Amino acid sequence: MALKLIESWIEYHSKEKGNPDLYWAWEELFEMVQKSPELAWEYILEIANYSSNERVLSNLAAGPLEDLLVLHGADFIDRIETITRQNPPFVPVVKGVWQNNMQPSIWERVHAMQSKYS
């Protein structure tokens, strides 16, 4: 796991206007969600464990996690439900996901988690 990617992604999203020199981290994780979703999932978990910054977690939710659910929701929804039950610090990340273009059956499960932990 590349700590540089994790730290750069977090730093980029820690402030209202991210450092343009760190935009590469956003691009790399976005591409990973599309082409290597299993690896992206590992990075999402690492970022969530590494940072408690509300802005970072909000961006993680409405960015990589939401994209993962839109593109690969059926492959990850069970894991997301499990990690949310087992790891309370992950709850804010799930709560920040929006429906976007998610399949209705996946969104129903995400929304159920959000309601449960509200």
JOCOR-V274238 format. One record per residue. N is the residue number from 1. RES is the residue in three letters. PHI is phi in radians with two decimals (none if undefined). OMEGA is omega as a letter, one per 30 degrees, with the letter a starting at -180 (none if undefined). Layout:
N&RES&PHI&OMEGA  N&RES&PHI&OMEGA
This chain:
1&MET&none&a  2&ALA&-1.45&l  3&LEU&-1.06&l  4&LYS&-1.07&l  5&LEU&-1.11&a  6&ILE&-1.06&a  7&GLU&-1.12&a  8&SER&-1.20&l  9&TRP&-1.09&l  10&ILE&-1.13&a  11&GLU&-1.09&l  12&TYR&-1.03&a  13&HIS&-1.67&a  14&SER&-1.33&a  15&LYS&-2.07&a  16&GLU&-0.99&l  17&LYS&-2.04&a  18&GLY&-1.22&l  19&ASN&-1.16&a  20&PRO&-1.03&l  21&ASP&-1.21&a  22&LEU&-1.84&a  23&TYR&-1.03&l  24&TRP&-0.96&a  25&ALA&-1.17&l  26&TRP&-1.07&a  27&GLU&-1.05&a  28&GLU&-1.13&l  29&LEU&-1.22&l  30&PHE&-1.07&l  31&GLU&-1.14&l  32&MET&-1.10&l  33&VAL&-1.01&a  34&GLN&-1.28&a  35&LYS&-1.83&a  36&SER&-2.41&a  37&PRO&-1.04&l  38&GLU&-1.11&l  39&LEU&-1.18&l  40&ALA&-1.04&l  41&TRP&-1.02&l  42&GLU&-1.08&l  43&TYR&-1.18&l  44&ILE&-1.02&l  45&LEU&-1.10&a  46&GLU&-1.12&l  47&ILE&-1.09&l  48&ALA&-1.09&l  49&ASN&-1.35&a  50&TYR&-1.47&a  51&SER&-2.25&l  52&SER&-1.99&l  53&ASN&-1.13&a  54&GLU&-1.03&l  55&ARG&-1.12&l  56&VAL&-1.12&a  57&LEU&-1.14&l  58&SER&-1.12&l  59&ASN&-1.20&l  60&LEU&-1.14&a  61&ALA&-1.18&a  62&ALA&-1.45&l  63&GLY&-2.01&a  64&PRO&-1.03&a  65&LEU&-1.17&l  66&GLU&-1.08&l  67&ASP&-1.09&l  68&LEU&-1.06&l  69&LEU&-1.22&l  70&VAL&-1.16&a  71&LEU&-1.52&a  72&HIS&-2.44&a  73&GLY&-0.93&a  74&ALA&-1.08&a  75&ASP&-1.42&a  76&PHE&-2.13&a  77&ILE&-1.07&l  78&ASP&-1.07&l  79&ARG&-1.14&l  80&ILE&-1.16&l  81&GLU&-1.08&a  82&THR&-1.14&a  83&ILE&-1.14&l  84&THR&-1.17&l  85&ARG&-1.22&a  86&GLN&-1.52&a  87&ASN&-2.31&a  88&PRO&-0.89&l  89&PRO&-1.10&l  90&PHE&-1.42&a  91&VAL&-0.96&l  92&PRO&-1.03&l  93&VAL&-1.18&l  94&VAL&-1.10&a  95&LYS&-1.15&a  96&GLY&-1.59&a  97&VAL&-1.34&l  98&TRP&-1.88&a  99&GLN&-1.13&l  100&ASN&0.90&a  101&ASN&-1.81&a  102&MET&-1.20&l  103&GLN&-1.03&a  104&PRO&-0.94&a  105&SER&-1.17&l  106&ILE&-1.26&a  107&TRP&-1.05&l  108&GLU&-1.00&a  109&ARG&-1.25&l  110&VAL&-1.11&a  111&HIS&-1.09&l  112&ALA&-1.09&l  113&MET&-1.13&l  114&GLN&-1.07&l  115&SER&-1.16&a  116&LYS&-1.06&a  117&TYR&-1.77&l  118&SER&-1.40&none
